Each structure stands twice: as C-alpha cells, then as structure tokens.
C-alpha cells in the first residue's frame, strides 16, 4: 500500500496507516515545512524523503502508483479562532494539495481540517474533487469518539477515484453534485452515489457507533475525569523543546480516528481487515 503524506506534521496519518497495513505500508514521501516536525519524521521514518515546501513540490513518476494520499492542510484561514479570510489567506493551501492530487491520481484521499470547513471552503473543495473525477464523503468526528477527554471536532473528507484517467466532469455535472450534497444530510455525513464511498461510510459509522457507546452528548468531555492538570510555566521546566512539542501535538490529527477510516478503506477496497 503506497502512501503519499502531505502536511505531514509529526506523522499521524503515517502512524495510523502503519498500524492498519503493517509491512504492506510504504511511505512514498512526506511533505512538511516545520523544522521540528521534520526531526520527528526523520527519527521514525529515517529512509523516507521529506519535501519541505508543498509549493515547490512537483511529483514525478507517481501518477497511478499511489494508493492513498493524506493531508491535514492548514486550518488557520478558516478557523473560528482566526480572521477567517478563507481562500484570500496566503495560508490557504488547498489549491496546492489539489495540484498534487491531479498530478498523482491517488486511488483514495483523506483530507483533514477543522469542522468549520463545512461553513467555509468545503463546496469549493468538493467541486474541485468532483471535477477531477472523485466521489466524496464527509465525516465530522470528535476526539472523544475514540475515548480522548476533549471534544475537538474535525472534518475528515474521504474521496475515491471513480476513473483512473481523471478526465474530469462538466460544469453541469459538478453543479448537480453540489445539489445532491445539499439534499443529502444526515448524522454529520454527506454522501454522493459512489459505491466505494457509500460502503466506506457504512463501515465507519458502524465502528463509530460502537466507539461512542452512550457518548453522544459532547458535554460529557469535561475536565473532571481525574486527569492531571498541565502546568503552564513561565520558566525553564527541564522538558526539551516543550513549546515545539505542544505546537506539533496541537496541530496533529488523532491517529485512532484515521485508523478507523483506514480500516474501513481496507475493508472496502481489499475486502479484509
């Protein structure tokens, strides 16, 4: 299983894929600009190439050879904690991710971002993918779905190539796709008609139903679970690279969630867990 990982951070998607596919998993390349995260990637995957800047990345010889492409592109342009400039923000890097998707033509795509993507930018992204002959599904999954003590809703966009040549669709077809999305609402997931994505959504929903087990109320994720409170110190605390570690963890995906999605992809594509 060949895997191209963009906006890699500390390797959350790569770790998840490794757990699901084991020795069959091979990272083609990472793309990560943060120096501290690069160190983490080099420590755990010392033989894998790291492309530093996605804007300079021109993949060669990879078309049709990548099974899965992943990437949590920067959320700052759409985050409710920021100015929400969307695609007017210089950090809006979806066009670069799309450029690589078109060049590589991976079979599967998993993109991750803040749940506010549903309110800003999602239609543009889905139109882009549908015009590139991908069918999509969306999954808004909180961290507490896999037992973590915080909410942290994140939107996972999963896409499957419905044609290997990527000939694209007409503008009318893309508009019909948007109308279909607007009419298809349910349990935080919007579906198109593709059987791969439809089957995937079913697999993921079944796993998540077991994971939630009475945790449908987000208020349950409270700070009274008896967990130690982190100390915020304005002095040397003896922990090396503490700020960099906290930043990279804050930007990271939850690997346990990615594993659920990837297990469903494995079941859908290869018929086995």
Secondary structure, DSSP 8 states (H G I E B T S, - for coil): -EEEEES-TTTHHHHHHHHHHGGG-EEEEEE---HHHHHHHHHH-TTS-EES-GGG----S-TTT-SEEEE----TTT-TTS---GGGSTT--HHHHHHHHHHH--SEEEEEEEGGGGTTTHHHHHHHHHHTTEEEEEEEE-GGGGT-SS---EEEEEEEES-SS-----HHHHHHHHHHHHH---TT--B-S-HHHHHHHHHHHHHHHHHHSS---GGG--S-SS-------SS--S-TTHHHHHHHHHHS--HHHHHHHHHHHHHHHHS--
